Amino acid sequence: MSPIETPETAGKARSTGSAGGFTLPVILSWRPLSYSDITAWLDLTQRIAAADEPDWVEQRADLEQALRASKNDSRKDTIAGFGSDGVLRAFGRVSMNSGSSLVHGSGGVHPEWRRKGLGRAIFGWQAWRSAARLQETGLPDGVLRNYVEERNPSHLALLEGSGSSIVRYFTEMTRPLDQPIPEFPFPPELELVSFADGGDRNISELVRVAHNDAFQDHWGSEPRDQESWQFTVSHPEFRPDWSLALVDGTRGEVAAYQLASHDPDSKELLGHTEGYTDLLGVRRTWRGRGLAPALLAEAMKRYRAAGMDNAGLGVDTENPSGALGLYERMGYAPTQRSIVFDLPLVAPGP
């Protein structure tokens, strides 16, 4: 596969469609996504998922949030390709946190419209738009990051041929809940609370602060602002009764936490129902006390009581904290890997 267009070669693309100054294939008509496209976008996402069989599929709420998030401008940071019949056939988008030089890209092409250069064109647009965003924020350079499941050969081939480099691997893991769940005591000075019974305390905000502290030394992590955090804890799949915090009452802060969710389509996607640990963190002053396995074990009990077949989570395979080994000792086994690709970018000159 030949290299895709970069910001430097975007003006030399062989097709003559355009979107915001970037050249795109004329087999589709291109414009930004809007709220009126949500239903069509969701339908396209589901058709792509039926072909690629990912472990998780975005819901309507995720697509709405992508257009609503204040840190991005959907009029510039999304692109949609429509056939002559007016049906959405391809899309791309980028997102970037305030003050960051890391841009995340995502996109997809209808299975029946693949092998027409649309995937390469969308990636080229992502690189072009990402470089423009760096310029808009006054940053000289940055990175465009994309994730791909290892078992998706077409997406993998696209990124391998894009000039991007592999920088990280993440592993999805699962554990049957019919196996014995280990017992781990919680330190008596910490109080276990869930998001469902947090009382008068603002548990959500305390956990957000704890998360930003716990993850500041984790690869690829950026602080969660209140807007993005609120979406996390109000997402339709979020389970407040399974999401836990260990509160240090003397300091009025959260020492460790575990946020969980349930995808109602997990049975269809994975072959089993699953309670999923989205975030697990321990503040550095509390590490080495067994808080992470204790929270996982408590979450497993709650998953099983709710009728779940398995407990699931994802892990940075190269995490120096030894998280992968911890999960393996607790009975989790790998199911599939995701690969992280980075494309270095240089903002165009004035």
GUPAKE-588857 format. One record per residue (C-alpha): residue number from 1; residue in one letter; z, x, y negated. Coordinates in nm, 4 decimals, decimal comma. Example, Ala and Ser with C-alpha at 12.3 -4.5 7.8 and 13.67 -1.06 7.14 Angstrom:
2
<1; A; <0,7800; 1,2300; 0,4500>>
<2; S; <0,7140; 1,3670; 0,1060>>
END
This chain:
350
<1; M; <0,0000; 0,0000; 0,0000>>
<2; S; <-0,0963; 0,1393; -0,3366>>
<3; P; <0,1694; 0,1784; -0,6070>>
<4; I; <0,2323; -0,1278; -0,8241>>
<5; E; <0,1923; -0,1329; -1,1998>>
<6; T; <0,4652; 0,0360; -1,3988>>
<7; P; <0,5473; -0,0222; -1,7673>>
<8; E; <0,3128; 0,2655; -1,8481>>
<9; T; <0,0163; 0,1211; -1,6531>>
<10; A; <0,0760; -0,2486; -1,7044>>
<11; G; <-0,2062; -0,2764; -1,9559>>
<12; K; <-0,4500; -0,1380; -1,6973>>
<13; A; <-0,3850; -0,4040; -1,4333>>
<14; R; <-0,7039; -0,5278; -1,2663>>
<15; S; <-0,6296; -0,8987; -1,3241>>
<16; T; <-0,6596; -1,0774; -1,6559>>
<17; G; <-0,3815; -1,3381; -1,6610>>
<18; S; <-0,0966; -1,2578; -1,8946>>
<19; A; <0,2677; -1,3368; -1,9590>>
<20; G; <0,4356; -1,2022; -2,2680>>
<21; G; <0,1906; -0,9135; -2,2831>>
<22; F; <0,1928; -0,8203; -1,9130>>
<23; T; <-0,1244; -0,8646; -1,7089>>
<24; L; <-0,0976; -1,0899; -1,4023>>
<25; P; <-0,3421; -1,2184; -1,1372>>
<26; V; <-0,5507; -1,5120; -1,2615>>
<27; I; <-0,5395; -1,6912; -0,9255>>
<28; L; <-0,2255; -1,8550; -1,0699>>
<29; S; <-0,1335; -1,9846; -1,4143>>
<30; W; <0,1771; -1,8114; -1,5505>>
<31; R; <0,4585; -1,9152; -1,7806>>
<32; P; <0,8409; -1,8834; -1,7944>>
<33; L; <1,0610; -2,1039; -1,5777>>
<34; S; <1,2364; -2,3993; -1,7418>>
<35; Y; <1,4905; -2,6606; -1,6387>>
<36; S; <1,2065; -2,9012; -1,5613>>
<37; D; <1,1008; -2,6578; -1,2853>>
<38; I; <1,4350; -2,6540; -1,1013>>
<39; T; <1,3312; -2,8963; -0,8263>>
<40; A; <1,0009; -2,7160; -0,7693>>
<41; W; <1,1764; -2,3776; -0,7804>>
<42; L; <1,4328; -2,4931; -0,5258>>
<43; D; <1,1560; -2,6214; -0,2994>>
<44; L; <0,9746; -2,2867; -0,3207>>
<45; T; <1,2976; -2,0990; -0,2486>>
<46; Q; <1,3548; -2,3103; 0,0624>>
<47; R; <0,9964; -2,2602; 0,1838>>
<48; I; <1,0352; -1,8842; 0,1424>>
<49; A; <1,3656; -1,8976; 0,3305>>
<50; A; <1,2067; -2,0926; 0,6171>>
<51; A; <0,9589; -1,8060; 0,6621>>
<52; D; <1,1928; -1,5107; 0,6016>>
<53; E; <1,5134; -1,6493; 0,7608>>
<54; P; <1,7701; -1,4881; 0,5270>>
<55; D; <2,1450; -1,5171; 0,5863>>
<56; W; <2,1924; -1,7106; 0,2620>>
<57; V; <1,9706; -1,9232; 0,0377>>
<58; E; <2,0260; -1,9975; -0,3304>>
<59; Q; <2,1265; -2,3527; -0,4145>>
<60; R; <2,0264; -2,5638; -0,7131>>
<61; A; <2,3445; -2,4505; -0,8928>>
<62; D; <2,2388; -2,0863; -0,8602>>
<63; L; <1,8970; -2,1551; -1,0084>>
<64; E; <2,0429; -2,3576; -1,2932>>
<65; Q; <2,2859; -2,0746; -1,3699>>
<66; A; <2,0003; -1,8230; -1,3740>>
<67; L; <1,8408; -2,0189; -1,6583>>
<68; R; <2,1680; -2,0985; -1,8357>>
<69; A; <2,3403; -1,7561; -1,8423>>
<70; S; <2,3810; -1,6419; -2,2017>>
<71; K; <2,3238; -1,2731; -2,1189>>
<72; N; <1,9587; -1,3437; -2,0333>>
<73; D; <1,6729; -1,5233; -2,2060>>
<74; S; <1,4885; -1,7369; -1,9521>>
<75; R; <1,1882; -1,7561; -2,1866>>
<76; K; <1,1415; -1,3814; -2,1477>>
<77; D; <1,3302; -1,2932; -1,8285>>
<78; T; <1,1590; -1,5330; -1,5871>>
<79; I; <0,7994; -1,5800; -1,4780>>
<80; A; <0,6428; -1,8564; -1,2692>>
<81; G; <0,2967; -1,8806; -1,1161>>
<82; F; <0,1389; -2,2233; -1,0601>>
<83; G; <-0,1677; -2,3106; -0,8555>>
<84; S; <-0,4544; -2,5208; -0,9873>>
<85; D; <-0,2749; -2,8197; -0,8328>>
<86; G; <0,0257; -2,7546; -1,0582>>
<87; V; <0,2501; -2,6504; -0,7656>>
<88; L; <0,4819; -2,3518; -0,8097>>
<89; R; <0,3673; -2,0708; -0,5807>>
<90; A; <0,5486; -1,7584; -0,7026>>
<91; F; <0,8310; -1,6565; -0,9337>>
<92; G; <1,0157; -1,3530; -1,0651>>
<93; R; <1,3198; -1,2918; -1,2806>>
<94; V; <1,5413; -1,0133; -1,4120>>
<95; S; <1,9030; -1,0124; -1,5283>>
<96; M; <2,1160; -0,7591; -1,7105>>
<97; N; <2,4793; -0,7505; -1,8198>>
<98; S; <2,5691; -0,6791; -2,1801>>
<99; G; <2,6043; -0,3068; -2,2432>>
<100; S; <2,4556; -0,2175; -1,9051>>
<101; S; <2,1483; -0,0093; -1,8208>>
<102; L; <2,1182; -0,1712; -1,4762>>
<103; V; <1,8667; -0,4539; -1,4412>>
<104; H; <1,8593; -0,6712; -1,1300>>
<105; G; <1,5295; -0,8112; -1,0112>>
<106; S; <1,4452; -1,0973; -0,7768>>
<107; G; <1,1413; -1,3011; -0,6908>>
<108; G; <0,9335; -1,4584; -0,4196>>
<109; V; <0,5906; -1,5782; -0,3136>>
<110; H; <0,5063; -1,8882; -0,1107>>
<111; P; <0,4289; -1,7756; 0,2479>>
<112; E; <0,0758; -1,9178; 0,2324>>
<113; W; <0,0033; -1,7246; -0,0886>>
<114; R; <0,1041; -1,3806; 0,0319>>
<115; R; <-0,1272; -1,0808; 0,0742>>
<116; K; <-0,3009; -1,1625; -0,2534>>
<117; G; <-0,1255; -0,8993; -0,4675>>
<118; L; <0,1206; -1,1471; -0,6155>>
<119; G; <0,4316; -0,9658; -0,4924>>
<120; R; <0,3143; -0,6354; -0,6395>>
<121; A; <0,2272; -0,8082; -0,9659>>
<122; I; <0,5690; -0,9729; -0,9913>>
<123; F; <0,7429; -0,6425; -0,9254>>
<124; G; <0,5242; -0,4828; -1,1911>>
<125; W; <0,6271; -0,7552; -1,4338>>
<126; Q; <0,9943; -0,6945; -1,3440>>
<127; A; <0,9584; -0,3252; -1,4243>>
<128; W; <0,7743; -0,3992; -1,7489>>
<129; R; <1,0254; -0,6605; -1,8625>>
<130; S; <1,3218; -0,4429; -1,7610>>
<131; A; <1,1917; -0,1536; -1,9682>>
<132; A; <1,1455; -0,3909; -2,2602>>
<133; R; <1,5054; -0,5091; -2,2280>>
<134; L; <1,6269; -0,1517; -2,2367>>
<135; Q; <1,4291; -0,1010; -2,5568>>
<136; E; <1,5712; -0,4218; -2,7069>>
<137; T; <1,9266; -0,3018; -2,6444>>
<138; G; <1,8597; 0,0493; -2,7737>>
<139; L; <1,8975; 0,2223; -2,4357>>
<140; P; <1,6598; 0,5111; -2,3589>>
<141; D; <1,6499; 0,4604; -1,9815>>
<142; G; <1,7915; 0,2597; -1,6959>>
<143; V; <1,7311; 0,1300; -1,3460>>
<144; L; <1,5620; -0,1747; -1,1925>>
<145; R; <1,7512; -0,2710; -0,8749>>
<146; N; <1,6283; -0,4953; -0,5946>>
<147; Y; <1,7897; -0,5934; -0,2661>>
<148; V; <1,6002; -0,6625; 0,0563>>
<149; E; <1,7150; -0,7623; 0,4022>>
<150; E; <1,6112; -0,4946; 0,6507>>
<151; R; <1,4516; -0,7512; 0,8831>>
<152; N; <1,2127; -0,8773; 0,6122>>
<153; P; <0,9094; -0,6498; 0,6702>>
<154; S; <0,6861; -0,7774; 0,3892>>
<155; H; <0,9532; -0,7440; 0,1197>>
<156; L; <1,0572; -0,4069; 0,2608>>
<157; A; <0,6991; -0,2793; 0,2529>>
<158; L; <0,6593; -0,3979; -0,1072>>
<159; L; <0,9631; -0,2045; -0,2279>>
<160; E; <0,8781; 0,1031; -0,0210>>
<161; G; <0,5397; 0,1130; -0,1914>>
<162; S; <0,6705; 0,0420; -0,5407>>
<163; G; <0,7978; 0,3869; -0,6351>>
<164; S; <1,1574; 0,2732; -0,5827>>
<165; S; <1,4050; 0,4752; -0,3778>>
<166; I; <1,6704; 0,3612; -0,1295>>
<167; V; <2,0141; 0,4163; -0,2812>>
<168; R; <2,2508; 0,2129; -0,0651>>
<169; Y; <2,2962; 0,0008; 0,2459>>
<170; F; <2,5103; -0,3110; 0,2807>>
<171; T; <2,6057; -0,4585; 0,6165>>
<172; E; <2,6742; -0,8232; 0,6956>>
<173; M; <2,9483; -0,8718; 0,9543>>
<174; T; <3,0945; -1,1637; 1,1466>>
<175; R; <3,3942; -1,2271; 1,3716>>
<176; P; <3,4467; -1,5161; 1,6161>>
<177; L; <3,7652; -1,7068; 1,5371>>
<178; D; <3,8380; -1,7879; 1,9005>>
<179; Q; <3,9647; -1,4302; 1,9292>>
<180; P; <4,3344; -1,3658; 1,8532>>
<181; I; <4,4051; -1,3219; 1,4825>>
<182; P; <4,6357; -1,0256; 1,4102>>
<183; E; <4,9630; -1,0722; 1,2241>>
<184; F; <5,0236; -0,8693; 0,9094>>
<185; P; <5,3321; -0,9279; 0,6927>>
<186; F; <5,3071; -0,9571; 0,3164>>
<187; P; <5,5471; -0,7490; 0,1046>>
<188; P; <5,8434; -0,9700; 0,0086>>
<189; E; <5,8029; -0,8856; -0,3598>>
<190; L; <5,4586; -1,0465; -0,3669>>
<191; E; <5,3933; -1,4212; -0,3685>>
<192; L; <5,0931; -1,5606; -0,1810>>
<193; V; <4,9122; -1,8367; -0,3708>>
<194; S; <4,5719; -1,9990; -0,3324>>
<195; F; <4,3346; -2,1145; -0,6044>>
<196; A; <4,4175; -2,4671; -0,4904>>
<197; D; <4,7940; -2,4344; -0,5489>>
<198; G; <4,8193; -2,1887; -0,8348>>
<199; G; <5,0587; -2,4115; -1,0273>>
<200; D; <5,0889; -2,3551; -1,3998>>
<201; R; <4,9545; -2,0000; -1,3824>>
<202; N; <4,5907; -1,9318; -1,4563>>
<203; I; <4,5272; -1,7715; -1,1179>>
<204; S; <4,1526; -1,7513; -1,1750>>
<205; E; <4,1875; -1,5393; -1,4900>>
<206; L; <4,4574; -1,3206; -1,3346>>
<207; V; <4,2279; -1,2529; -1,0391>>
<208; R; <3,9336; -1,1762; -1,2675>>
<209; V; <4,1387; -0,9128; -1,4462>>
<210; A; <4,2578; -0,7731; -1,1123>>
<211; H; <3,9011; -0,7662; -0,9787>>
<212; N; <3,7688; -0,5719; -1,2773>>
<213; D; <4,0518; -0,3223; -1,2307>>
<214; A; <4,0148; -0,2930; -0,8525>>
<215; F; <3,6366; -0,2535; -0,8589>>
<216; Q; <3,5998; -0,0115; -1,1487>>
<217; D; <3,5719; 0,2745; -0,8961>>
<218; H; <3,3288; 0,0919; -0,6641>>
<219; W; <2,9616; 0,1850; -0,6533>>
<220; G; <2,7332; -0,0500; -0,8431>>
<221; S; <3,0100; -0,2756; -0,9697>>
<222; E; <3,0174; -0,3970; -1,3285>>
<223; P; <3,2974; -0,5935; -1,4992>>
<224; R; <3,2814; -0,9710; -1,4580>>
<225; D; <3,2883; -1,1548; -1,7891>>
<226; Q; <3,4459; -1,4991; -1,8147>>
<227; E; <3,1112; -1,6784; -1,8044>>
<228; S; <2,9926; -1,5231; -1,4777>>
<229; W; <3,3407; -1,5475; -1,3269>>
<230; Q; <3,3679; -1,9167; -1,4069>>
<231; F; <3,0425; -1,9758; -1,2255>>
<232; T; <3,1776; -1,7882; -0,9216>>
<233; V; <3,4955; -1,9964; -0,8973>>
<234; S; <3,3206; -2,3280; -0,9697>>
<235; H; <3,0238; -2,2750; -0,7382>>
<236; P; <2,9678; -2,5634; -0,4935>>
<237; E; <3,0300; -2,3270; -0,1991>>
<238; F; <3,3554; -2,1842; -0,3375>>
<239; R; <3,6659; -2,2830; -0,1394>>
<240; P; <3,9814; -2,2738; -0,3551>>
<241; D; <4,2024; -2,3487; -0,0520>>
<242; W; <4,0705; -2,0372; 0,1238>>
<243; S; <4,0757; -1,8154; -0,1880>>
<244; L; <4,4014; -1,6240; -0,2124>>
<245; A; <4,5980; -1,4026; -0,4472>>
<246; L; <4,9109; -1,1912; -0,4049>>
<247; V; <5,1047; -1,2154; -0,7294>>
<248; D; <5,3488; -0,9528; -0,8532>>
<249; G; <5,5900; -1,1754; -1,0430>>
<250; T; <5,7734; -0,8888; -1,2146>>
<251; R; <5,4521; -0,7749; -1,3824>>
<252; G; <5,2832; -1,1121; -1,4070>>
<253; E; <4,9680; -0,9803; -1,2454>>
<254; V; <4,7672; -1,0066; -0,9238>>
<255; A; <4,8044; -0,7113; -0,6862>>
<256; A; <4,5336; -0,8171; -0,4382>>
<257; Y; <4,3008; -1,1110; -0,3793>>
<258; Q; <4,0434; -1,2612; -0,1441>>
<259; L; <3,7793; -1,5101; -0,2600>>
<260; A; <3,6063; -1,7227; 0,0021>>
<261; S; <3,3224; -1,9700; 0,0363>>
<262; H; <3,1491; -2,1891; 0,2890>>
<263; D; <2,7744; -2,2429; 0,3067>>
<264; P; <2,7186; -2,5874; 0,4601>>
<265; D; <2,3889; -2,4557; 0,5993>>
<266; S; <2,5562; -2,1645; 0,7824>>
<267; K; <2,5183; -2,3349; 1,1204>>
<268; E; <2,1437; -2,3646; 1,0704>>
<269; L; <2,1019; -2,0177; 0,9158>>
<270; L; <2,3392; -1,8182; 1,1376>>
<271; G; <2,3887; -2,0249; 1,4495>>
<272; H; <2,7590; -2,0801; 1,3744>>
<273; T; <2,9766; -2,2232; 1,1002>>
<274; E; <3,1412; -1,9531; 0,8929>>
<275; G; <3,4122; -1,8998; 0,6360>>
<276; Y; <3,2894; -1,6146; 0,4184>>
<277; T; <3,4861; -1,3564; 0,2202>>
<278; D; <3,2900; -1,3051; -0,1013>>
<279; L; <3,5339; -1,0699; -0,2752>>
<280; L; <3,8278; -0,8691; -0,1444>>
<281; G; <4,0146; -0,6278; -0,3680>>
<282; V; <4,3407; -0,4407; -0,4042>>
<283; R; <4,4597; -0,2796; -0,7263>>
<284; R; <4,4969; 0,0954; -0,6924>>
<285; T; <4,8745; 0,0905; -0,7430>>
<286; W; <4,9043; -0,1374; -0,4368>>
<287; R; <4,6628; 0,0357; -0,2010>>
<288; G; <4,7879; 0,1742; 0,1295>>
<289; R; <5,0248; -0,1207; 0,1826>>
<290; G; <4,8046; -0,3199; 0,4229>>
<291; L; <4,7289; -0,5960; 0,1731>>
<292; A; <4,3563; -0,6200; 0,2523>>
<293; P; <4,3945; -0,6819; 0,6278>>
<294; A; <4,6833; -0,9208; 0,5615>>
<295; L; <4,4678; -1,1302; 0,3274>>
<296; L; <4,1767; -1,1275; 0,5719>>
<297; A; <4,4022; -1,2416; 0,8555>>
<298; E; <4,5434; -1,5237; 0,6429>>
<299; A; <4,1910; -1,6284; 0,5455>>
<300; M; <4,0883; -1,6298; 0,9132>>
<301; K; <4,3745; -1,8689; 0,9944>>
<302; R; <4,2572; -2,1027; 0,7192>>
<303; Y; <3,8945; -2,0844; 0,8316>>
<304; R; <3,9944; -2,1670; 1,1890>>
<305; A; <4,2201; -2,4529; 1,0809>>
<306; A; <3,9217; -2,5991; 0,8934>>
<307; G; <3,7073; -2,5863; 1,2081>>
<308; M; <3,4993; -2,2775; 1,1326>>
<309; D; <3,3517; -2,0842; 1,4258>>
<310; N; <3,3468; -1,7416; 1,2592>>
<311; A; <3,4707; -1,5349; 0,9671>>
<312; G; <3,2083; -1,3377; 0,7773>>
<313; L; <3,1794; -1,0776; 0,5011>>
<314; G; <2,9541; -0,8067; 0,3630>>
<315; V; <3,0431; -0,4399; 0,3161>>
<316; D; <2,9032; -0,1396; 0,1332>>
<317; T; <2,8312; 0,0815; 0,4339>>
<318; E; <2,9007; 0,3994; 0,2355>>
<319; N; <3,2190; 0,2746; 0,0680>>
<320; P; <3,4559; 0,5765; 0,0721>>
<321; S; <3,7583; 0,3463; 0,1024>>
<322; G; <3,6922; 0,3090; 0,4742>>
<323; A; <3,6342; -0,0672; 0,4468>>
<324; L; <3,3726; -0,0655; 0,7253>>
<325; G; <3,6198; 0,0869; 0,9720>>
<326; L; <3,8895; -0,1619; 0,8685>>
<327; Y; <3,6635; -0,4579; 0,9345>>
<328; E; <3,5539; -0,3194; 1,2695>>
<329; R; <3,9163; -0,2771; 1,3757>>
<330; M; <3,9792; -0,6390; 1,2818>>
<331; G; <3,7019; -0,7548; 1,5133>>
<332; Y; <3,4085; -0,7902; 1,2750>>
<333; A; <3,0700; -0,6830; 1,4131>>
<334; P; <2,7503; -0,6098; 1,2160>>
<335; T; <2,4710; -0,8670; 1,2162>>
<336; Q; <2,2141; -0,7300; 0,9706>>
<337; R; <2,1709; -0,4846; 0,6827>>
<338; S; <2,0470; -0,5170; 0,3287>>
<339; I; <1,8863; -0,2208; 0,1549>>
<340; V; <1,9225; -0,1462; -0,2159>>
<341; F; <1,6170; -0,0027; -0,3940>>
<342; D; <1,6298; 0,1496; -0,7429>>
<343; L; <1,3352; 0,2182; -0,9734>>
<344; P; <1,4145; 0,4544; -1,2653>>
<345; L; <1,2900; 0,3201; -1,5971>>
<346; V; <1,2268; 0,4676; -1,9377>>
<347; A; <1,2252; 0,2388; -2,2375>>
<348; P; <0,8891; 0,2455; -2,4197>>
<349; G; <0,8800; 0,4153; -2,7543>>
<350; P; <0,8617; 0,2283; -3,0844>>
END
